[in-house]
Amino acid sequence: MKAWLDNYKSAWEKKDISALIRLGEDSNANSEKLRAVLAGYDDFRVELEELQIQIEGTRAQVSFRRADIIDGEKRVHPGSKVYVFVKRATGDIDVKK
């Protein structure tokens, strides 16, 4: 879970749209719009607040509130993000938003 959260935060801060798609945060259909928005920010950082992780067997749920620091101004997103991770018998992990 920690690695996924680190990758999530890093993908946002690097403005890596391909990584955000792989992580389940964005879709190909929205990628150009998101790329254009993020390109307008000189300094962009992400904080994950109210982080909760629940693990039960082969299933984990992560919830958090994302706050973006854009050019020095903190903007907290309304509501929490929730992701569910399910480990398959093959060892692969499915992520659902």
C-alpha positions as CSV (number, residue, x, y, z in Angstrom):
1,M,0.0,0.0,0.0
2,K,2.8,2.4,0.9
3,A,4.4,1.9,-2.5
4,W,1.1,2.5,-4.3
5,L,0.5,5.7,-2.3
6,D,4.1,6.9,-3.0
7,N,3.6,6.2,-6.7
8,Y,0.2,8.0,-6.7
9,K,1.7,11.1,-5.1
10,S,4.8,11.1,-7.3
11,A,2.7,10.7,-10.5
12,W,0.7,13.8,-9.6
13,E,3.7,15.8,-8.7
14,K,5.6,14.8,-11.8
15,K,2.5,15.4,-13.9
16,D,2.9,11.9,-15.3
17,I,-0.4,11.3,-17.0
18,S,0.5,7.7,-18.1
19,A,1.3,6.8,-14.5
20,L,-2.0,8.3,-13.3
21,I,-3.8,6.1,-15.9
22,R,-2.0,3.0,-14.8
23,L,-2.8,3.8,-11.1
24,G,-6.5,4.1,-12.0
25,E,-6.7,7.9,-11.3
26,D,-7.3,9.1,-14.8
27,S,-8.6,7.7,-18.1
28,N,-7.3,8.1,-21.7
29,A,-10.4,10.0,-22.5
30,N,-9.6,12.7,-20.0
31,S,-5.8,12.7,-20.3
32,E,-5.3,15.7,-22.7
33,K,-7.5,17.9,-20.6
34,L,-5.7,17.0,-17.4
35,R,-2.3,17.4,-19.1
36,A,-3.3,20.9,-20.2
37,V,-4.4,21.9,-16.7
38,L,-1.3,20.5,-15.0
39,A,1.0,22.2,-17.5
40,G,-0.3,25.6,-16.2
41,Y,1.2,25.0,-12.8
42,D,4.8,25.9,-12.1
43,D,4.9,24.3,-8.6
44,F,2.6,21.4,-7.9
45,R,2.7,19.2,-4.8
46,V,0.3,16.7,-3.3
47,E,-0.5,15.9,0.3
48,L,-2.6,12.9,1.4
49,E,-4.6,13.8,4.5
50,E,-6.9,11.6,6.7
51,L,-5.2,8.5,5.3
52,Q,-6.8,5.2,6.4
53,I,-5.8,1.7,5.3
54,Q,-7.9,-1.4,6.0
55,I,-6.5,-4.8,5.1
56,E,-8.6,-8.0,5.2
57,G,-7.2,-11.1,3.6
58,T,-6.6,-10.5,-0.1
59,R,-8.5,-7.2,0.0
60,A,-7.3,-3.7,1.0
61,Q,-9.1,-0.4,1.1
62,V,-7.4,2.9,1.1
63,S,-9.1,6.2,1.7
64,F,-7.7,9.7,1.9
65,R,-8.4,13.3,1.2
66,R,-6.1,14.9,-1.5
67,A,-4.8,18.4,-1.0
68,D,-2.9,20.1,-3.9
69,I,-0.3,22.8,-3.2
70,I,-0.4,24.8,-6.4
71,D,2.1,27.6,-6.7
72,G,2.1,27.9,-2.9
73,E,-1.6,27.8,-2.4
74,K,-3.2,24.8,-0.7
75,R,-6.4,23.5,-2.3
76,V,-8.2,20.6,-0.5
77,H,-10.4,18.4,-2.7
78,P,-13.9,17.9,-1.4
79,G,-14.7,14.4,-0.1
80,S,-12.4,11.4,0.3
81,K,-10.9,9.2,-2.4
82,V,-11.4,5.5,-1.9
83,Y,-9.5,2.7,-3.7
84,V,-10.1,-1.0,-3.3
85,F,-7.2,-3.4,-4.0
86,V,-7.9,-7.1,-4.6
87,K,-5.0,-9.6,-4.9
88,R,-5.7,-12.4,-7.4
89,A,-4.3,-15.9,-7.1
90,T,-1.8,-15.0,-9.8
91,G,-0.3,-12.3,-7.6
92,D,-1.7,-9.5,-9.7
93,I,-3.6,-6.7,-8.0
94,D,-6.8,-5.2,-9.3
95,V,-7.5,-1.6,-8.3
96,K,-11.0,-0.2,-8.2
97,K,-12.0,3.4,-7.6
